[in-house]
Amino acid sequence: MALLDDVKRHLDILSSDEHTNKKIMLIIARAKNYLRRFDPTLSDSDFENKNDFVNSMLLDYCRYDFSNASEDFSENYKDEILFLRNQYKVKMYELEKQEE
């Protein structure tokens, strides 16, 4: 529930009714799926770490999605998406080197 509260705070949503919470949870799920396209190894704890780049991207994607503008996210955050993708590539490269 901490991530739900963080997203609601980020979106300035004060309501705690069930309908609002379900809507925000769906947005969070879409955000996680979207970001995992660029790094499939992301875990739920990666998204919940408040001091992490991935958490910040999740919050921003939720803001775009909540505003019905998720299609603009990839254009406006292309540098951050590229950074996330490159982090994943480095992670995979290091794993391959360890296996050799």
C-alpha positions, 0 to 999 in steps of 0.5 A: 500500500505504500506505493499506492500512497506515494502515487496518490500523494504525487498526483495530489489525490486525497480520496481513499475510496475503493474506486479511486484506489482501484483506478490508481492500482491499475495505473501503477500496474500499467506503469510497471509493465511499461517500464519492464519493457526496458528492463525486464529484471525490475522487481516490485521492490525496485519500484518502491525504493523512494530514492531510486531512479525507477521509482521516480520514473514510475511516479512520472508515468503514473502522472501521465497516465492519470492525465490520459497522456501516457502516449507522450511519456515516451517522447518526453522521457526518451533520455530517461528510458534510454538510461534505464535500457542501458542500465539493463544492458550493463546488468546483463553484460556483467551477469554474462561475464560472471558466468564465463 
